[in-house]
Every structure is written in structure tokens, then in C-alpha cells.
Amino acid sequence: KKLKALLEYEMMTLAYDENFNLDIIKNGIHGGVTKEINKDWSAGAGYRLSAYSYFHAQEDNFYENAGYWNLKENLPMKMFHQLGYELSYRNYMHRLTRVNAATETDKKRGDLRHTVNYDIGKYFPNDLFKAGCEYFNNNSNDQFINYYDYDSYKASASLTHIFNDKFFGFLAFSRQLREYRTRSITLDPLAKEWDKTYTL
């Protein structure tokens, strides 16, 4: 049975024109393995460690640890589907939790996220069509910023077309709904905020 291993390093930097406090650099490593159980089934698992550093707001620096697994099955008619789960934890180096805007505790802030995703796809002679859905929730131990905690529901579809040996095209669309658990809106304090994001 085949065993595939992956080791990656990633560096990303992001700079803003007006809000310099958000300028950030990210360094990360990712390792994972995929095992072919038989001709129809394969399983994968991996781990990611990322360091986020803010140039002008060092108190917001954090490390993110993430572990994941997935299970894939090949279906008849050149189709496949895959189920995955990821658990990630953001460990803030200097940020302490707060009871309110002015009162800090002696406990470091930590954010926990659970992510579940499912994809199904089909191969054609020159095309790959894939559709998927993803759910994750964001939960921080900081009482003051509980209004950032939300549930995310995302549906997506993509099409990859191979024109020839050197060129291919990729088209994707997604719709994401974020439902905040405690964050109310200005015009109606009894209504919770929700955000819809469309990406093409």
C-alpha cells in the first residue's frame, strides 16, 4: 500500500495602507501523511504550526497549533468523496483574558476552533467538478471578546478544466454565513449579527 508524506514551509506577509497595527507576518510548517488502505479508500492526517507576528502590536502575537485527519473514498463513475476534521488552538503569547475592557485576569488568552468539511467530486475527460460544505466554530476563553465567537457555514463549488498539456483553468464560487452567538446589531439589540460572504 502506498504511503505519501508531505512537508511544507509557508511565509506570508500582509501590510495595510492606513491601519499599520494590522501589519503581520506569518511563518508556518506543515507535515502530513496519506495512506492508501486499498484501491477505494485512503486516509490522511497531519499537523500545522504557525507563528503570527504583528509588526506594531506585539501583544497580539500568537502561535496556532492544528491537527487534522481526513478519509477519502473512490466511487463508481469516476467520482469520489472526502470527510475531514481539524482541531486548532491559538495560543496568545502576551494577551491576557479580560472580564471587561479595563479588567485583565492572569490567564493567557486562547482561541479554540473545530472544523468539519465534506467534499464530493467527479472526474471528466478534461474536467474536475467538486462541491463541498464546511462548518467551523470559533470560541475564545476571553470573556470580553465573546462577541467575536461565531458559527460559520460555507458551501462551495469549483470546476477545473484542462485545455492542453500546458494550460488549465479554474473557477470557484462559495457562500459563507457567519452567525455570531452574542453579538447584537446597532438598530436592534435583541437581534444577533450575521454576515454573508460571496466569493467568486
ZAFI-485050 format. One record per residue: residue in one letter; x, y, z of N, C-alpha, C, O in turn. Coordinates in steps of 0.02 Angstrom, whole numbers, padded with zeros to 5 digits, always signed. Atoms other than C-alpha are relative to their C-alpha. Layout:
N
aXYZXYZXYZXYZ;...
***
This chain:
200
k+00042-00059+00000+00000+00000+00000+00044+00062+00000+00097+00063+00032;k-00040-00061+00007+00062+00174-00043-00008+00045+00060-00062+00053+00088;l-00001-00049-00053+00111+00298+00090+00033+00063-00026+00091+00061-00048;k-00026-00063+00025+00134+00480+00040+00012+00048+00059-00030+00052+00104;a-00017-00047-00053+00219+00609+00151+00008+00070-00030+00029+00078-00087;l-00003-00070+00022+00213+00799+00139+00032+00042+00054+00014+00036+00113;l-00031-00047-00046+00322+00932+00220+00003+00068-00035+00032+00074-00089;e+00004-00066+00031+00291+01117+00185+00022+00054+00049+00016+00047+00110;y-00014-00061-00038+00353+01286+00243-00036+00058-00034-00035+00063-00096;e+00038-00056+00028+00248+01443+00220+00020+00065+00035+00028+00067+00096;m-00010-00067-00026+00287+01627+00241-00048+00047-00035-00053+00047-00096;m+00049-00048+00027+00156+01763+00218+00008+00066+00037+00018+00067+00097;t+00000-00066-00031+00161+01950+00249-00057+00041-00028-00073+00036-00087;l+00058-00040+00020+00017+02072+00244+00009+00070+00029+00018+00078+00090;a-00009-00070-00021+00031+02263+00252-00061+00041-00021-00087+00032-00076;y+00058-00042+00014-00109+02391+00261+00023+00072-00010+00071+00095+00021;d-00018-00069+00014-00104+02568+00194-00016+00047+00058+00022+00094+00072;e+00023-00048-00049-00199+02651+00336+00007-00025+00072+00027+00013+00116;n-00003+00026-00069-00205+02536+00489+00063-00041+00009+00062-00102-00002;f-00064+00033-00005-00024+02494+00523+00002-00053+00056+00043-00099+00054;n+00001+00049-00055-00067+02399+00683-00018-00070-00023-00006-00118+00013;l+00020+00066+00025-00133+02257+00575+00053-00032-00044+00044-00089-00066;d-00054+00029+00041+00029+02231+00477+00026-00063+00034+00039-00063+00094;i-00014+00065-00030+00075+02049+00502+00047-00041-00044+00048-00033-00105;i-00039+00050+00036+00198+01914+00454-00014-00068+00032-00020-00074+00093;k+00016+00068-00023+00162+01727+00466+00053-00048-00025+00071-00047-00084;n-00045+00055+00018+00284+01582+00468-00032-00065+00024-00057-00068+00080;g+00032+00062-00020+00221+01404+00469+00032-00061-00032+00061-00057-00086;i-00021+00065+00027+00268+01222+00446-00059-00047+00002-00102-00043+00046;h+00055+00047+00006+00153+01082+00394+00027-00067-00020+00064-00073-00069;g-00019+00068+00017+00181+00896+00394-00061-00045+00000-00105-00039+00043;g+00057+00045+00004+00060+00761+00341+00016-00064-00037+00065-00067-00074;v-00008+00064+00035+00043+00583+00279-00068-00022-00027-00120-00007+00003;t+00060+00030+00029-00085+00496+00166+00015-00073-00014+00065-00090-00045;k-00008+00072+00007-00106+00308+00168-00056-00029-00043-00115-00018-00029;e+00050+00035+00040-00193+00206+00033-00017-00066+00035+00025-00111+00040;i+00021+00061-00035-00293+00074+00128-00012-00056-00050+00010-00112-00039;n+00010+00046+00055-00350-00013-00031-00013+00043-00062-00001+00103-00061;k+00009-00037+00062-00397+00036-00209-00054+00053+00004-00057+00098-00038;d+00055-00047-00006-00550+00132-00149+00006+00048+00058-00022+00103+00056;w-00002-00041-00061-00505+00202+00021+00071+00025+00014+00120-00010+00003;s-00063-00028-00024-00367+00317+00084-00014+00045+00060-00068+00074+00065;a+00008-00041-00060-00340+00409+00248+00061+00044+00008+00117+00025-00012;g-00055-00047-00009-00234+00559+00293-00003+00033+00068-00057+00038+00098;a-00005-00036-00064-00176+00652+00448+00059+00047-00004+00106+00035-00042;g-00055-00047+00002-00063+00799+00482-00003+00049+00057-00049+00049+00098;y-00007-00050-00054-00008+00941+00594+00030+00063-00030+00074+00060-00073;r-00026-00065+00021+00024+01126+00566+00017+00043+00061-00020+00044+00110;l-00020-00049-00051+00117+01251+00674+00014+00065-00035+00057+00068-00079;s-00007-00066+00031+00104+01435+00628+00014+00052+00053-00015+00050+00107;a-00016-00056-00045+00178+01590+00710-00022+00065-00034+00000+00080-00089;y+00025-00063+00026+00087+01756+00683+00031+00057+00040+00025+00060+00101;s-00035-00055-00033+00187+01914+00721-00026+00066-00028-00023+00077-00089;y+00022-00066+00020+00114+02090+00716+00058+00049+00009+00088+00053+00062;f-00057-00045-00002+00244+02222+00674-00008+00055+00052+00041+00072+00086;h+00010-00058-00043+00165+02362+00776-00046-00015+00060-00065+00031+00096;a+00043+00019-00057+00059+02266+00903+00024-00068+00026-00011-00118+00019;q-00030+00063-00022+00172+02134+00980-00042-00037+00051-00036-00098+00058;e+00041+00033-00051+00047+02100+01119-00052-00048-00031-00080-00089+00005;d+00048+00043+00033-00065+02015+00990+00031-00061-00034-00004-00099-00065;n-00033+00057+00032+00064+01888+00931-00027-00066+00029-00043-00071+00088;f+00024+00064-00023+00009+01707+00940+00028-00057-00043+00050-00046-00099;y-00015+00062+00036+00050+01528+00890-00064-00038-00012-00109-00039+00031;e+00058+00042+00014-00078+01417+00806+00023-00072-00012+00064-00086-00056;n-00012+00071+00008-00070+01228+00826-00063-00032-00029-00118-00019-00005;a+00058+00031+00032-00184+01125+00713+00017-00072-00019+00068-00086-00050;g-00004+00069+00021-00207+00939+00691-00062-00019-00039-00117+00005-00024;y+00057+00017+00042-00318+00860+00560+00004-00073-00023+00057-00104-00021;w+00003+00066+00033-00373+00696+00481-00054+00003-00054-00099+00044-00051;n+00052+00005+00051-00473+00650+00326-00004-00072-00026+00044-00111-00021;l+00014+00067+00028-00548+00496+00245-00031+00009-00068-00081+00045-00076;k+00023-00008+00070-00574+00480+00057-00019-00068-00029+00015-00118-00017;e+00022+00061+00034-00670+00351-00044-00011+00014-00074-00042+00064-00092;n+00013-00003+00072-00668+00324-00232-00066-00034-00014-00078-00090+00009;l+00067+00024+00016-00844+00299-00300-00003-00022-00073+00042-00006-00112;p+00008+00018+00071-00908+00223-00463-00008+00063-00043-00020+00117-00017;m+00009-00054+00049-00918+00331-00620+00052+00056+00010+00037+00114-00001;k-00055-00047-00009-00750+00415-00579-00019+00057+00048-00001+00115+00036;m+00018-00048-00052-00822+00503-00426+00038-00016+00064+00066-00070+00071;f-00031+00010-00065-00752+00524-00252-00033+00046+00051-00065+00095+00032;h+00020-00046-00053-00798+00600-00085+00048-00006+00058+00083-00056+00066;q-00050-00004-00053-00699+00650+00068-00030+00037+00060-00065+00086+00053;l+00021-00030-00063-00735+00692+00251+00061+00017+00040+00107-00023+00046;g-00058-00022-00038-00615+00791+00358-00019+00036+00064-00074+00064+00070;y+00009-00036-00063-00597+00863+00533+00066+00031+00021+00119+00002+00012;e-00061-00034-00025-00474+00989+00606-00015+00033+00067-00068+00062+00077;l+00003-00034-00065-00444+01050+00783+00060+00047+00004+00117+00025-00003;s-00054-00049-00004-00343+01210+00802-00006+00041+00063-00061+00052+00089;y-00002-00040-00061-00289+01313+00952+00049+00057-00009+00107+00046-00029;r-00043-00059+00005-00220+01489+00952+00023+00020+00070-00018+00036+00113;n-00029-00014-00064-00103+01520+01097+00033+00069-00002+00084+00079-00034;y-00026-00069+00001-00076+01707+01129+00057+00006+00051+00050-00014+00108;m-00060-00003-00041+00097+01745+01198-00004+00052+00055+00021+00042+00110;h+00000-00056-00047+00062+01910+01286-00071+00023+00019-00079+00056+00070;r+00067-00024-00012-00125+01940+01278-00033-00038+00057-00037-00099+00055;l+00036+00030-00056-00217+01908+01442-00075+00006-00012-00098+00052-00046;t+00073-00004+00005-00403+01873+01454-00025+00059+00041+00007+00081+00088;r+00029-00058-00034-00515+02014+01509-00072-00015+00020-00110-00048-00016;v+00069+00004-00022-00675+02021+01609-00040+00056-00033-00098+00046-00052;n+00029-00056+00036-00714+02191+01533+00057+00038-00033+00114+00016-00032;a-00051-00037+00038-00621+02324+01433+00059+00022+00043+00114+00030+00017;a-00054-00027-00043-00519+02381+01584+00028-00050+00050+00077-00035+00084;t-00020+00048-00052-00501+02224+01692+00029-00063-00031-00007-00101-00064;e-00033+00059+00025-00374+02091+01646+00006-00053+00055+00008-00036+00114;t-00013+00054-00047-00351+01921+01727+00074-00021-00007+00111+00011-00044;d-00069+00024+00006-00188+01825+01749+00005-00061-00046+00055-00097-00045;k+00002+00058+00044-00237+01694+01619+00011+00021-00072-00018+00070-00095;k-00014-00015+00070-00170+01693+01441-00062-00016-00043-00099-00063-00030;r+00056+00011+00046-00296+01706+01300+00015-00059-00045+00072-00069-00067;g-00005+00056+00047-00328+01552+01194-00065-00007-00039-00119-00003-00010;d+00059+00008+00043-00447+01525+01047-00001-00071-00028+00049-00095-00054;l+00008+00069+00023-00513+01353+01002-00047-00001-00060-00098+00033-00060;r+00043+00005+00060-00586+01306+00832-00006-00073-00021+00043-00109-00026;h+00015+00066+00029-00670+01146+00770-00024+00011-00071-00067+00053-00084;t+00020-00006+00070-00687+01124+00582-00017-00069-00028+00022-00116-00020;v+00021+00062+00033-00783+00988+00488-00015+00018-00073-00049+00067-00086;n+00013-00014+00070-00784+00981+00297-00015-00065-00038+00009-00119-00020;y+00018+00057+00043-00856+00867+00163+00003+00023-00072-00023+00076-00089;d-00006-00015+00072-00816+00865-00024-00022-00061-00040-00011-00118-00020;i+00016+00053+00048-00884+00765-00169+00018+00026-00070+00006+00084-00085;g-00022-00023+00065-00816+00770-00345-00005-00054-00053-00016-00113-00038;k+00003+00046+00057-00817+00691-00518+00051+00021-00052+00059+00080-00068;y-00049-00011+00054-00683+00672-00650-00034-00010-00068-00071-00058-00077;f+00019+00006+00070-00722+00701-00834+00064-00004-00041+00119+00006-00014;p-00061+00005+00040-00601+00679-00980+00048+00060+00008+00108+00051+00013;n-00042-00059-00006-00539+00858-00964-00021+00046+00057+00001+00104+00061;d+00027-00043-00053-00630+00923-00811-00003-00037+00066-00007-00098+00069;l+00013+00024-00067-00643+00902-00624-00050+00047+00032-00037+00107+00040;f+00051-00040-00035-00801+00962-00538-00002-00022+00072-00002-00082+00087;k+00001+00016-00071-00806+00972-00349-00047+00047+00037-00048+00107+00023;a+00045-00039-00043-00936+01031-00223+00015-00019+00072+00034-00075+00086;g-00016+00015-00069-00915+01044-00037-00036+00046+00049-00066+00096+00029;c+00028-00040-00054-00976+01111+00129+00048-00003+00059+00084-00052+00069;e-00045-00005-00057-00884+01166+00285-00035+00035+00057-00071+00083+00047;y+00026-00032-00060-00933+01207+00463+00058+00009+00049+00098-00037+00058;f-00046-00008-00056-00824+01282+00598-00028+00049+00050-00068+00092+00032;n+00019-00048-00051-00850+01373+00761+00062+00027+00034+00112-00008+00042;n-00055-00036-00031-00736+01498+00843-00019+00015+00073-00071+00044+00086;n+00016-00009-00071-00728+01501+01034+00062+00023+00037+00112-00012+00039;s-00056-00028-00038-00614+01611+01140-00015-00004+00074-00072+00000+00095;n+00010+00001-00072-00585+01599+01327+00000+00071+00030-00004+00079+00090;d+00003-00069-00022-00583+01790+01336-00073+00021+00006-00108+00026-00045;q+00071-00017-00010-00750+01841+01412-00018+00066-00034-00074+00073-00060;f+00017-00066+00028-00738+02020+01349-00012-00003-00075-00053+00035-00100;i+00009+00002+00073-00724+01972+01165-00043-00059-00021-00035-00085-00077;n+00045+00053+00019-00858+01838+01167-00042+00019-00061-00069-00024-00095;y+00040-00021+00058-00946+01943+01035+00034-00018-00066+00004-00012-00119;y-00034+00024+00061-00815+01878+00911-00015-00074-00014+00000-00098-00068;d+00013+00071+00010-00872+01698+00936-00059-00009-00048-00110+00023-00041;y+00053+00010+00050-00974+01634+00790+00003-00070-00027+00051-00107-00016;d+00003+00063+00038-01028+01482+00690+00001+00017-00074-00033+00063-00096;s-00007-00013+00071-00979+01476+00507-00025-00059-00041-00007-00117-00027;y+00026+00051+00046-01071+01380+00370+00019+00022-00071+00002+00077-00092;k-00024-00019+00066-00993+01377+00197-00015-00055-00050-00003-00114-00038;a+00012+00045+00056-01047+01297+00033+00040+00024-00060+00044+00085-00072;s-00043-00021+00055-00934+01296-00119-00004-00050-00058-00025-00107-00049;a-00004+00042+00060-00915+01228-00295+00057+00025-00044+00071+00085-00046;s-00056-00019+00043-00769+01226-00416+00003-00044-00061-00021-00101-00061;l-00009+00036+00062-00727+01173-00592+00070+00013-00026+00091+00071-00034;t-00066-00005+00030-00554+01138-00661-00002-00030-00070-00025-00087-00079;h+00001+00023+00070-00534+01123-00850+00071-00001-00027+00107+00049-00021;i-00066+00007+00031-00377+01060-00938-00006+00015-00075-00039-00022-00112;f+00003-00019+00071-00354+01147-01106+00050-00041-00041+00033-00066-00095;n-00051+00040+00033-00192+01058-01154+00054-00017+00052+00043-00010+00112;d-00053+00021-00046-00029+00997-01080+00030+00057+00041+00061+00045+00093;k-00032-00056-00034+00022+01172-01026-00049+00048+00033-00028+00088+00075;f+00047-00050-00025-00138+01267-00985-00061-00034+00031-00087-00084+00005;f+00063+00022-00029-00284+01239-00868-00035+00062+00030-00003+00113+00043;g+00039-00054-00029-00423+01349-00800-00035-00024+00063-00052-00082+00070;f+00031+00017-00064-00501+01355-00627-00052+00053+00017-00038+00113+00014;l+00054-00044-00018-00668+01430-00575-00032-00025+00064-00047-00085+00070;a+00028+00021-00064-00739+01428-00398-00048+00052+00026-00039+00112+00013;f+00049-00043-00031-00887+01501-00305-00016-00026+00070-00021-00087+00079;s+00018+00021-00067-00928+01498-00120-00046+00051+00033-00046+00110+00016;r+00045-00042-00040-01058+01567+00001+00011-00018+00073+00005-00077+00091;q-00013+00013-00071-01017+01585+00186-00049+00041+00042-00061+00100+00029;l+00044-00033-00048-01137+01627+00328+00033-00005+00068+00047-00059+00092;r-00026-00002-00068-01067+01682+00496-00056+00024+00047-00083+00078+00038;e+00051-00017-00050-01189+01682+00641+00034+00011+00067+00061-00035+00096;y-00031-00018-00064-01125+01773+00796-00046-00020+00057-00106-00009+00054;r+00040+00027-00054-01182+01697+00959-00027+00054+00047-00084+00049+00070;t+00021-00051-00049-01190+01853+01068+00003+00071-00028-00016+00118+00007;r-00011-00067+00028-01152+02000+00952-00065+00027-00029-00090+00001-00079;s+00063-00029+00024-01306+02109+00929+00015+00056-00050+00072+00079-00055;i-00009-00054+00049-01334+02240+00794-00024+00066+00030-00062+00067+00079;t+00013-00066-00029-01349+02427+00824-00074+00017+00000-00100+00043+00050;l+00069-00022+00006-01527+02453+00763-00048-00043+00041-00103-00020+00057;d+00044+00045-00037-01600+02303+00857+00042-00041+00049+00068-00094+00030;p-00042+00036-00048-01509+02248+01016-00022-00071+00014+00017-00111+00040;l+00024+00068-00011-01617+02092+01025+00017-00047-00057+00010-00108-00050;a-00017+00041+00058-01559+02031+00854+00076-00012-00001+00115+00034+00011;k-00071+00017+00005-01393+01940+00833+00027+00014-00070-00009+00008-00119;e-00030-00016+00065-01273+01990+00695+00013-00064-00040+00032-00115-00011;w-00022+00052+00045-01247+01878+00545+00029+00033-00063+00006+00085-00085;d-00034-00026+00059-01133+01905+00394-00001-00052-00055+00012-00111-00043;k-00004+00044+00058-01145+01831+00220+00056+00024-00045+00062+00084-00059;t-00056-00017+00045-00991+01825+00108-00003-00045-00062-00006-00106-00056;y+00000+00036+00062-00993+01776-00075+00069+00009-00033+00094+00066-00037;t-00065-00003+00031-00829+01734-00162-00002-00034-00068-00026-00090-00075;l-00003+00027+00068-00804+01707-00349+00072+00006-00024+00087-00014-00080;
***
